[in-house]
Amino acid sequence: MIKMNDIVREGDPVLREKASDVPLPASNEDKATLASLIEYVQNSQNPDIAEKYGLRPGIGLAAPQIGISKRMIAIHLKNEKGEQVSYALFNPKVVSHSVEKAFLTSGEGCLSVDRDVPGYVHRYARVTVKGTTIDGDEIKFRLKGLPAICIQHEIDHLNGIMFYDYINKKDPFHVEENAQPIER
């Protein structure tokens, strides 16, 4: 089980590396890693488990955040309709996206960042993602709103990009034209 002390923090070089593809079919070791990523996110949202193990709540986690430079992510959150959105993927890739952008009015956070970084992170409002499940099935799906922002944040981790790289340094709360605010 992943705990907070297993999560690498900003400054660790692994967070700035471009992660390598996971060879498919995935090895048992890679499957176990992916399973542990989704397990952490689910456990961190369970108040009893989170308190017992001192887990910081998260809605997504990428393998580089536990020191493994491979293309694996997990997201687990509710969409705007309150429906559960949960994916654990090998080699996820955004294959198309909207022109429109969106941002979280509360800003973004990250389990690898222990400080508050104020500012808006503009991302695509809608994305279509392809990836491979833990069972080896290639899937393609569309996300919008918070789930779209979350999956883009996690895929960025696979490319060595941190959320605050997108914040306008001169005007952190600048809103791009036609960008949709998303309350969280």
N, CA, C and O of each residue as an XYZ file, in Angstrom:
736
protein
N       0.837     -1.189      0.000
C       0.000      0.000      0.000
C       0.882      1.252      0.000
O       1.796      1.384      0.814
N       0.591      2.163     -0.925
C       1.328      3.424     -0.998
C       0.891      4.319      0.158
O      -0.298      4.447      0.450
N       1.879      4.937      0.810
C       1.597      5.910      1.876
C       2.258      7.227      1.479
O       2.992      7.282      0.492
N       2.003      8.280      2.239
C       2.524      9.603      1.886
C       4.051      9.622      1.771
O       4.593     10.329      0.921
N       4.752      8.854      2.616
C       6.218      8.893      2.531
C       6.764      8.162      1.302
O       7.965      8.210      1.037
N       5.878      7.477      0.539
C       6.286      6.837     -0.719
C       6.193      7.818     -1.894
O       6.737      7.563     -2.969
N       5.506      8.927     -1.678
C       5.292      9.905     -2.754
C       6.465     10.874     -2.793
O       6.784     11.528     -1.800
N       7.105     10.954     -3.970
C       8.258     11.859     -4.112
C       7.758     13.286     -4.216
O       6.685     13.549     -4.759
N       8.554     14.205     -3.685
C       8.164     15.612     -3.644
C       8.913     16.417     -4.685
O       9.949     16.000     -5.204
N       8.352     17.602     -4.980
C       8.964     18.470     -5.983
C      10.429     18.683     -5.648
O      10.813     18.775     -4.482
N      11.229     18.759     -6.688
C      12.681     18.839     -6.515
C      13.335     17.510     -6.860
O      14.505     17.475     -7.242
N      12.582     16.402     -6.728
C      13.120     15.099     -7.107
C      13.196     15.048     -8.634
O      12.197     15.316     -9.301
N      14.358     14.709     -9.205
C      14.516     14.730    -10.661
C      13.538     13.835    -11.423
O      13.241     14.121    -12.583
N      13.032     12.768    -10.817
C      12.108     11.866    -11.519
C      10.845     12.610    -11.970
O      10.224     12.231    -12.963
N      10.467     13.662    -11.245
C       9.256     14.412    -11.599
C       9.442     15.267    -12.842
O       8.464     15.769    -13.395
N      10.687     15.441    -13.293
C      10.951     16.251    -14.486
C      11.392     15.400    -15.681
O      11.726     15.934    -16.739
N      11.390     14.074    -15.506
C      11.769     13.170    -16.598
C      10.561     12.849    -17.477
O       9.417     12.889    -17.023
N      10.836     12.531    -18.738
C       9.790     11.982    -19.609
C       9.781     10.478    -19.323
O      10.773      9.783    -19.546
N       8.651      9.994    -18.830
C       8.545      8.581    -18.453
C       8.528      7.696    -19.695
O       8.081      8.112    -20.765
N       9.021      6.473    -19.535
C       9.057      5.542    -20.673
C       7.746      4.766    -20.778
O       7.045      4.566    -19.786
N       7.428      4.333    -22.000
C       6.235      3.522    -22.232
C       6.332      2.220    -21.446
O       7.420      1.691    -21.222
N       5.186      1.723    -21.040
C       5.114      0.416    -20.391
C       5.005     -0.622    -21.513
O       4.087     -0.549    -22.330
N       5.928     -1.584    -21.562
C       5.819     -2.635    -22.590
C       4.548     -3.456    -22.345
O       4.256     -3.860    -21.220
N       3.808     -3.688    -23.421
C       2.561     -4.442    -23.307
C       2.693     -5.775    -24.035
O       3.377     -5.822    -25.057
N       2.083     -6.853    -23.571
C       1.286     -6.889    -22.346
C       2.146     -6.585    -21.108
O       3.331     -6.915    -21.043
N       1.501     -5.952    -20.146
C       2.203     -5.489    -18.945
C       2.692     -6.657    -18.096
O       2.047     -7.701    -18.006
N       3.845     -6.448    -17.481
C       4.381     -7.452    -16.553
C       3.545     -7.449    -15.272
O       2.793     -6.510    -15.010
N       3.686     -8.504    -14.487
C       2.986     -8.553    -13.200
C       3.429     -7.408    -12.298
O       2.624     -6.851    -11.552
N       4.707     -7.060    -12.368
C       5.225     -5.953    -11.555
C       4.554     -4.635    -11.952
O       4.151     -3.861    -11.084
N       4.432     -4.376    -13.266
C       3.777     -3.147    -13.717
C       2.287     -3.140    -13.359
O       1.736     -2.098    -13.003
N       1.643     -4.300    -13.453
C       0.232     -4.381    -13.057
C       0.076     -4.077    -11.564
O      -0.861     -3.388    -11.162
N       0.989     -4.590    -10.756
C       0.931     -4.340     -9.304
C       1.131     -2.854     -9.010
O       0.477     -2.297     -8.128
N       2.041     -2.212     -9.756
C       2.270     -0.770     -9.569
C       1.010      0.004     -9.916
O       0.588      0.879     -9.159
N       0.400     -0.314    -11.066
C      -0.814      0.393    -11.486
C      -1.935      0.170    -10.473
O      -2.659      1.106    -10.133
N      -2.080     -1.044     -9.997
C      -3.111     -1.339     -8.988
C      -2.871     -0.529     -7.716
O      -3.823     -0.067     -7.088
N      -1.611     -0.355     -7.334
C      -1.316      0.410     -6.114
C      -1.613      1.899     -6.295
O      -1.954      2.582     -5.329
N      -1.487      2.412     -7.530
C      -1.809      3.827     -7.789
C      -3.299      4.078     -7.585
O      -3.678      5.022     -6.894
N      -4.149      3.239     -8.182
C      -5.593      3.440     -8.035
C      -6.025      3.169     -6.592
O      -6.934      3.821     -6.079
N      -5.374      2.211     -5.946
C      -5.695      1.914     -4.546
C      -5.402      3.126     -3.660
O      -6.190      3.446     -2.770
N      -4.268      3.807     -3.897
C      -3.948      4.987     -3.078
C      -5.040      6.043     -3.233
O      -5.537      6.576     -2.241
N      -5.412      6.346     -4.479
C      -6.383      7.419     -4.713
C      -7.722      7.066     -4.057
O      -8.355      7.920     -3.437
N      -8.148      5.815     -4.195
C      -9.402      5.391     -3.566
C      -9.284      5.462     -2.039
O     -10.169      6.000     -1.374
N      -8.202      4.925     -1.487
C      -8.010      4.942     -0.030
C      -7.944      6.364      0.517
O      -8.467      6.650      1.595
N      -7.296      7.253     -0.235
C      -7.106      8.623      0.252
C      -8.430      9.378      0.342
O      -8.533     10.373      1.058
N      -9.449      8.901     -0.389
C     -10.761      9.545     -0.357
C     -11.693      8.910      0.677
O     -12.808      9.386      0.889
N     -11.232      7.839      1.316
C     -12.007      7.190      2.371
C     -11.539      7.804      3.697
O     -10.405      7.567      4.113
N     -12.402      8.596      4.371
C     -11.955      9.315      5.575
C     -11.326      8.424      6.648
O     -10.353      8.822      7.289
N     -11.876      7.218      6.848
C     -11.340      6.332      7.889
C      -9.941      5.838      7.533
O      -9.033      5.893      8.362
N      -9.762      5.354      6.298
C      -8.452      4.852      5.863
C      -7.448      5.998      5.802
O      -6.305      5.852      6.236
N      -7.881      7.151      5.255
C      -6.988      8.306      5.127
C      -6.474      8.740      6.501
O      -5.291      9.042      6.659
N      -7.365      8.771      7.488
C      -6.950      9.184      8.833
C      -6.028      8.136      9.461
O      -5.010      8.480     10.060
N      -6.383      6.883      9.325
C      -5.588      5.807      9.924
C      -4.147      5.808      9.422
O      -3.215      5.607     10.201
N      -3.964      6.038      8.101
C      -2.625      5.971      7.512
C      -2.014      7.336      7.196
O      -0.921      7.411      6.635
N      -2.714      8.411      7.554
C      -2.193      9.752      7.299
C      -2.066     10.071      5.816
O      -1.081     10.674      5.390
N      -3.066      9.665      5.025
C      -3.027      9.888      3.570
C      -3.629     11.247      3.229
O      -4.697     11.610      3.722
N      -2.927     11.987      2.381
C      -3.488     13.242      1.882
C      -4.452     12.902      0.753
O      -4.085     12.164     -0.162
N      -5.687     13.427      0.797
C      -6.649     13.098     -0.252
C      -6.165     13.534     -1.628
O      -5.622     14.626     -1.795
N      -6.370     12.665     -2.603
C      -5.997     12.969     -3.980
C      -7.011     12.379     -4.928
O      -7.716     11.430     -4.587
N      -7.087     12.955     -6.145
C      -8.012     12.434     -7.151
C      -7.252     11.778     -8.299
O      -7.858     11.186     -9.192
N      -5.923     11.884     -8.275
C      -5.110     11.262     -9.309
C      -3.699     11.041     -8.822
O      -3.233     11.710     -7.900
N      -3.012     10.082     -9.458
C      -1.627      9.779     -9.090
C      -0.944      9.152    -10.307
O      -1.535      8.336    -11.013
N       0.296      9.544    -10.535
C       1.070      9.014    -11.662
C       2.298      8.278    -11.128
O       2.824      8.627    -10.071
N       2.753      7.258    -11.860
C       3.891      6.447    -11.412
C       5.144      7.276    -11.079
O       5.831      6.949    -10.111
N       5.472      8.343    -11.846
C       6.655      9.123    -11.455
C       6.554      9.699    -10.033
O       7.571      9.963     -9.391
N       5.334      9.888     -9.557
C       5.152     10.429     -8.209
C       5.526      9.427     -7.117
O       5.655      9.798     -5.951
N       5.699      8.155     -7.496
C       6.197      7.179     -6.520
C       7.596      6.710     -6.950
O       8.066      5.649     -6.539
N       8.244      7.526     -7.786
C       9.629      7.263     -8.159
C       9.812      6.280     -9.302
O      10.924      5.808     -9.539
N       8.730      5.963    -10.017
C       8.811      5.002    -11.130
C       8.554      5.756    -12.433
O       7.438      6.212    -12.679
N       9.577      5.886    -13.258
C       9.473      6.681    -14.480
C       8.889      5.859    -15.639
O       9.545      5.605    -16.649
N       7.627      5.458    -15.446
C       6.900      4.695    -16.465
C       5.528      5.333    -16.649
O       4.999      5.969    -15.738
N       4.961      5.155    -17.838
C       3.710      5.809    -18.198
C       2.496      5.048    -17.632
O       1.881      4.221    -18.306
N       2.184      5.364    -16.372
C       1.033      4.776    -15.679
C       0.379      5.861    -14.845
O       1.055      6.623    -14.154
N      -0.953      5.923    -14.917
C      -1.695      6.889    -14.096
C      -2.965      6.253    -13.558
O      -3.440      5.237    -14.064
N      -3.499      6.879    -12.516
C      -4.806      6.488    -11.975
C      -5.554      7.757    -11.609
O      -4.981      8.682    -11.033
N      -6.855      7.799    -11.949
C      -7.711      8.895    -11.487
C      -8.969      8.276    -10.897
O      -9.430      7.226    -11.344
N      -9.517      8.946     -9.884
C     -10.715      8.448     -9.205
C     -11.412      9.665     -8.606
O     -10.957     10.236     -7.615
N     -12.534     10.052     -9.232
C     -13.253     11.246     -8.782
C     -14.669     11.221     -9.330
O     -15.026     10.342    -10.114
N     -15.474     12.190     -8.913
C     -16.847     12.290     -9.399
C     -16.907     13.398    -10.451
O     -16.223     14.415    -10.339
N     -17.749     13.181    -11.487
C     -17.935     14.222    -12.497
C     -19.020     15.195    -12.027
O     -19.516     15.088    -10.905
N     -19.383     16.144    -12.895
C     -20.349     17.183    -12.499
C     -21.732     16.611    -12.205
O     -22.537     17.274    -11.551
N     -22.029     15.398    -12.672
C     -23.320     14.751    -12.390
C     -23.254     13.889    -11.135
O     -24.247     13.269    -10.756
N     -22.090     13.846    -10.487
C     -21.935     13.022     -9.292
C     -21.621     11.572     -9.598
O     -21.621     10.730     -8.699
N     -21.348     11.268    -10.886
C     -21.019      9.889    -11.271
C     -19.535      9.625    -11.050
O     -18.696     10.499    -11.267
N     -19.225      8.403    -10.615
C     -17.833      8.022    -10.368
C     -17.088      7.848    -11.687
O     -17.552      7.152    -12.591
N     -15.923      8.493    -11.783
C     -15.032      8.344    -12.934
C     -13.744      7.745    -12.383
O     -13.070      8.358    -11.555
N     -13.411      6.557    -12.842
C     -12.252      5.867    -12.283
C     -11.503      5.129    -13.396
O     -12.065      4.260    -14.064
N     -10.234      5.484    -13.586
C      -9.406      4.838    -14.603
C      -8.015      4.567    -14.045
O      -7.448      5.397    -13.334
N      -7.475      3.410    -14.369
C      -6.069      3.077    -14.107
C      -5.526      2.643    -15.461
O      -5.978      1.646    -16.025
N      -4.553      3.393    -15.987
C      -4.137      3.198    -17.373
C      -2.636      3.086    -17.564
O      -1.845      3.750    -16.894
N      -2.273      2.222    -18.502
C      -0.911      2.166    -19.024
C      -0.880      3.031    -20.283
O      -1.826      3.021    -21.071
N       0.197      3.770    -20.468
C       0.460      4.537    -21.692
C      -0.720      5.408    -22.137
O      -1.109      5.363    -23.304
N      -1.301      6.209    -21.211
C      -2.422      7.066    -21.596
C      -1.948      8.194    -22.510
O      -0.820      8.673    -22.400
N      -2.830      8.602    -23.408
C      -2.474      9.645    -24.372
C      -3.731     10.426    -24.726
O      -4.783      9.839    -24.979
N      -3.620     11.767    -24.743
C      -4.718     12.599    -25.233
C      -4.651     12.539    -26.753
O      -3.647     12.934    -27.346
N      -5.722     12.044    -27.392
C      -5.721     11.901    -28.854
C      -6.484     13.026    -29.546
O      -6.286     13.266    -30.737
N      -7.358     13.720    -28.808
C      -7.989     14.925    -29.338
C      -8.494     15.753    -28.162
O      -8.670     15.245    -27.055
N      -8.724     17.036    -28.425
C      -9.168     17.928    -27.353
C      -9.960     19.087    -27.927
O      -9.901     19.373    -29.123
N     -10.701     19.748    -27.050
C     -11.491     20.904    -27.436
C     -10.573     22.104    -27.669
O      -9.423     22.121    -27.230
N     -11.098     23.088    -28.358
C     -10.406     24.370    -28.477
C     -10.589     25.118    -27.152
O      -9.676     25.792    -26.676
N     -11.786     24.989    -26.566
C     -12.100     25.688    -25.316
C     -11.204     25.208    -24.183
O     -10.810     24.044    -24.111
N     -10.903     26.147    -23.312
C     -10.105     25.833    -22.129
C     -10.997     25.925    -20.891
O     -12.096     26.479    -20.934
N     -10.499     25.374    -19.798
C     -11.184     25.439    -18.509
C     -10.118     25.535    -17.428
O      -8.955     25.200    -17.651
N     -10.533     25.997    -16.254
C      -9.605     26.072    -15.122
C     -10.382     25.920    -13.829
O     -11.569     26.240    -13.765
N      -9.713     25.434    -12.809
C     -10.324     25.302    -11.488
C     -10.201     26.639    -10.773
O      -9.106     27.190    -10.658
N     -11.328     27.161    -10.293
C     -11.298     28.454     -9.606
C     -10.477     28.384     -8.310
O      -9.959     29.397     -7.839
N     -10.369     27.184     -7.746
C      -9.590     27.008     -6.514
C      -8.103     26.762     -6.811
O      -7.295     26.636     -5.890
N      -7.748     26.694     -8.107
C      -6.376     26.349     -8.479
C      -6.181     24.841     -8.376
O      -7.074     24.119     -7.934
N      -5.014     24.376     -8.786
C      -4.704     22.945     -8.714
C      -3.736     22.683     -7.574
O      -3.003     23.572     -7.140
N      -3.748     21.455     -7.103
C      -2.800     21.000     -6.101
C      -2.199     19.699     -6.590
O      -2.588     19.177     -7.634
N      -1.249     19.179     -5.832
C      -0.553     17.971     -6.254
C      -0.007     17.273     -5.020
O       0.504     17.925     -4.109
N      -0.113     15.955     -4.987
C       0.419     15.199     -3.847
C       1.932     15.327     -3.724
O       2.488     15.092     -2.650
N       2.601     15.696     -4.808
C       4.060     15.869     -4.771
C       4.472     17.294     -4.409
O       5.663     17.594     -4.315
N       3.494     18.166     -4.207
C       3.789     19.570     -3.892
C       3.188     19.890     -2.529
O       1.970     19.870     -2.352
N       4.066     20.186     -1.566
C       3.616     20.423     -0.193
C       3.296     21.880      0.107
O       3.064     22.244      1.260
N       3.285     22.713     -0.926
C       2.995     24.127     -0.698
C       1.797     24.530     -1.551
O       1.468     23.879     -2.542
N       1.162     25.610     -1.143
C       0.060     26.156     -1.919
C       0.658     26.986     -3.043
O       1.501     27.847     -2.790
N       0.239     26.742     -4.282
C       0.726     27.526     -5.421
C      -0.484     28.229     -6.026
O      -1.232     27.627     -6.798
N      -0.683     29.520     -5.674
C      -1.858     30.220     -6.176
C      -1.752     30.536     -7.665
O      -0.675     30.829     -8.183
N      -2.903     30.468     -8.339
C      -2.949     30.813     -9.754
C      -3.818     29.839    -10.523
O      -4.111     28.737    -10.060
N      -4.228     30.274    -11.723
C      -5.081     29.453    -12.577
C      -4.250     28.652    -13.563
O      -3.302     29.160    -14.163
N      -4.627     27.381    -13.720
C      -3.994     26.470    -14.670
C      -5.029     26.215    -15.770
O      -6.025     25.528    -15.545
N      -4.785     26.769    -16.955
C      -5.718     26.584    -18.071
C      -5.395     25.275    -18.787
O      -4.254     25.015    -19.171
N      -6.435     24.463    -18.952
C      -6.309     23.175    -19.636
C      -7.470     23.030    -20.616
O      -8.400     23.836    -20.607
N      -7.415     22.001    -21.459
C      -8.523     21.766    -22.385
C      -9.775     21.396    -21.599
O      -9.714     20.628    -20.639
N     -10.913     21.952    -22.017
C     -12.183     21.692    -21.324
C     -12.661     20.260    -21.550
O     -13.299     19.668    -20.679
N     -12.345     19.697    -22.740
C     -12.748     18.324    -23.075
C     -11.578     17.615    -23.735
O     -10.857     18.201    -24.542
N     -11.397     16.357    -23.386
C     -10.327     15.565    -24.003
C     -10.829     14.163    -24.332
O     -11.715     13.625    -23.668
N     -10.240     13.590    -25.375
C     -10.445     12.178    -25.683
C      -9.111     11.500    -25.406
O      -8.066     11.926    -25.898
N      -9.166     10.445    -24.617
C      -7.958      9.766    -24.144
C      -7.978      8.310    -24.576
O      -9.024      7.661    -24.555
N      -6.814      7.801    -24.968
C      -6.629      6.370    -25.237
C      -5.622      5.837    -24.234
O      -4.691      6.538    -23.838
N      -5.817      4.599    -23.831
C      -4.880      3.960    -22.928
C      -5.209      2.480    -22.832
O      -6.149      1.993    -23.459
N      -4.426      1.784    -22.043
C      -4.618      0.339    -21.858
C      -4.909      0.066    -20.391
O      -4.199      0.548    -19.507
N      -5.956     -0.709    -20.138
C      -6.346     -1.027    -18.763
C      -5.408     -2.078    -18.168
O      -4.574     -2.662    -18.861
N      -5.569     -2.294    -16.883
C      -4.772     -3.293    -16.168
C      -5.006     -4.698    -16.736
O      -4.150     -5.576    -16.622
N      -6.185     -4.895    -17.352
C      -6.519     -6.194    -17.961
C      -6.035     -6.314    -19.400
O      -6.250     -7.338    -20.049
N      -5.380     -5.262    -19.900
C      -4.827     -5.321    -21.252
C      -5.761     -4.860    -22.349
O      -5.451     -5.017    -23.530
N      -6.903     -4.291    -21.980
C      -7.845     -3.795    -22.986
C      -7.492     -2.369    -23.371
O      -7.294     -1.514    -22.508
N      -7.413     -2.114    -24.691
C      -7.195     -0.734    -25.126
C      -8.547     -0.039    -25.127
O      -9.512     -0.538    -25.706
N      -8.609      1.115    -24.474
C      -9.874      1.846    -24.394
C      -9.677      3.282    -24.862
O      -8.572      3.823    -24.847
N     -10.793      3.877    -25.277
C     -10.808      5.272    -25.712
C     -12.059      5.883    -25.101
O     -13.139      5.301    -25.196
N     -11.929      7.056    -24.471
C     -13.063      7.668    -23.788
C     -12.908      9.180    -23.781
O     -11.820      9.714    -23.995
N     -14.030      9.861    -23.530
C     -14.039     11.326    -23.476
C     -14.306     11.786    -22.056
O     -15.087     11.175    -21.326
N     -13.653     12.862    -21.676
C     -13.886     13.460    -20.365
C     -14.058     14.958    -20.544
O     -13.531     15.553    -21.483
N     -14.812     15.563    -19.618
C     -14.923     17.020    -19.612
C     -14.907     17.495    -18.169
O     -15.065     16.705    -17.238
N     -14.716     18.791    -17.997
C     -14.740     19.366    -16.665
C     -13.598     18.867    -15.786
O     -12.478     18.663    -16.256
N     -13.900     18.674    -14.501
C     -12.869     18.257    -13.542
C     -12.160     16.961    -13.942
O     -10.934     16.906    -13.851
N     -12.875     15.908    -14.384
C     -12.149     14.699    -14.802
C     -11.161     14.962    -15.946
O     -10.083     14.369    -15.983
N     -11.530     15.854    -16.884
C     -10.617     16.191    -17.993
C      -9.379     16.913    -17.464
O      -8.260     16.638    -17.898
N      -9.585     17.830    -16.531
C      -8.456     18.550    -15.934
C      -7.558     17.575    -15.179
O      -6.334     17.631    -15.295
N      -8.174     16.683    -14.407
C      -7.413     15.719    -13.603
C      -6.551     14.819    -14.490
O      -5.372     14.618    -14.201
N      -7.122     14.280    -15.559
C      -6.342     13.343    -16.379
C      -5.213     14.079    -17.111
O      -4.141     13.510    -17.316
N      -5.443     15.341    -17.507
C      -4.369     16.111    -18.141
C      -3.234     16.372    -17.143
O      -2.059     16.318    -17.505
N      -3.592     16.653    -15.894
C      -2.593     16.855    -14.832
C      -1.726     15.601    -14.679
O      -0.501     15.690    -14.591
N      -2.378     14.429    -14.647
C      -1.623     13.177    -14.457
C      -0.775     12.843    -15.671
O       0.370     12.419    -15.516
N      -1.306     13.024    -16.884
C      -0.519     12.756    -18.094
C       0.678     13.702    -18.158
O       1.752     13.314    -18.618
N       0.496     14.943    -17.698
C       1.635     15.877    -17.639
C       2.771     15.309    -16.793
O       3.943     15.473    -17.131
N       2.422     14.640    -15.694
C       3.472     14.033    -14.850
C       4.335     13.059    -15.653
O       5.521     12.896    -15.368
N       3.741     12.418    -16.650
C       4.484     11.449    -17.460
C       5.450     12.144    -18.417
O       6.346     11.513    -18.978
N       5.258     13.439    -18.592
C       6.103     14.223    -19.489
C       6.989     15.221    -18.742
O       7.579     16.116    -19.347
N       7.074     15.057    -17.424
C       7.948     15.919    -16.625
C       7.412     17.323    -16.422
O       8.173     18.247    -16.134
N       6.095     17.491    -16.573
C       5.481     18.818    -16.441
C       4.712     18.888    -15.123
O       3.939     17.990    -14.787
N       4.940     19.976    -14.383
C       4.221     20.213    -13.132
C       3.109     21.232    -13.402
O       3.242     22.065    -14.298
N       2.015     21.173    -12.636
C       0.863     22.047    -12.887
C       1.234     23.520    -12.858
O       0.690     24.308    -13.631
N       2.153     23.906    -11.977
C       2.462     25.328    -11.851
C       3.284     25.866    -13.014
O       3.479     27.077    -13.124
N       3.769     24.980    -13.886
C       4.468     25.433    -15.101
C       3.515     26.241    -15.988
O       3.968     27.061    -16.788
N       2.202     26.021    -15.857
C       1.194     26.696    -16.684
C       0.739     28.035    -16.103
O       0.114     28.826    -16.810
N       1.034     28.301    -14.852
C       0.536     29.523    -14.216
C       1.294     30.735    -14.765
O       2.524     30.739    -14.826
N       0.536     31.761    -15.162
C       1.116     33.000    -15.683
C       1.935     33.659    -14.559
O       1.383     34.056    -13.532
N       3.242     33.769    -14.764
C       4.132     34.281    -13.709
C       3.835     35.745    -13.358
O       3.914     36.135    -12.193
N       3.491     36.556    -14.376
C       3.235     37.987    -14.136
C       1.847     38.232    -13.551
O       1.652     39.155    -12.760
N       0.879     37.393    -13.948
C      -0.507     37.574    -13.511
C      -1.124     36.194    -13.256
O      -1.823     35.655    -14.113
N      -0.857     35.619    -12.053
C      -1.283     34.241    -11.767
C      -2.792     33.994    -11.921
O      -3.215     32.867    -12.178
N      -3.592     35.044    -11.764
C      -5.044     34.852    -11.847
C      -5.622     35.386    -13.163
O      -6.810     35.696    -13.247
N      -4.779     35.487    -14.174
C      -5.217     35.865    -15.516
C      -6.150     34.772    -16.046
O      -5.862     33.580    -15.931
N      -7.270     35.203    -16.626
C      -8.208     34.249    -17.224
C      -8.102     34.378    -18.739
O      -8.319     35.449    -19.305
N      -7.761     33.258    -19.385
C      -7.672     33.255    -20.843
C      -9.055     33.480    -21.439
O     -10.071     33.142    -20.831
N      -9.077     34.055    -22.633
C     -10.334     34.351    -23.310
C     -11.166     33.076    -23.489
O     -10.660     32.036    -23.912
N     -12.450     33.187    -23.157
C     -13.419     32.089    -23.293
C     -13.122     30.865    -22.420
O     -13.693     29.800    -22.651
N     -12.256     30.995    -21.440
C     -11.977     29.855    -20.550
C     -13.122     29.710    -19.541
O     -13.599     30.694    -18.977
N     -13.551     28.454    -19.329
C     -14.652     28.175    -18.415
C     -14.113     27.977    -16.996
O     -13.208     27.170    -16.784
N     -14.668     28.712    -16.021
C     -14.286     28.442    -14.622
C     -15.015     27.189    -14.125
O     -16.201     27.005    -14.398
N     -14.304     26.339    -13.402
C     -14.913     25.134    -12.819
C     -14.738     25.217    -11.306
O     -13.620     25.313    -10.798
N     -15.859     25.180    -10.601
C     -15.839     25.212     -9.136
C     -15.529     23.801     -8.655
O     -15.969     22.817     -9.251
N     -14.775     23.716     -7.582
C     -14.488     22.391     -7.031
C     -14.780     22.396     -5.549
O     -14.607     21.375     -4.883
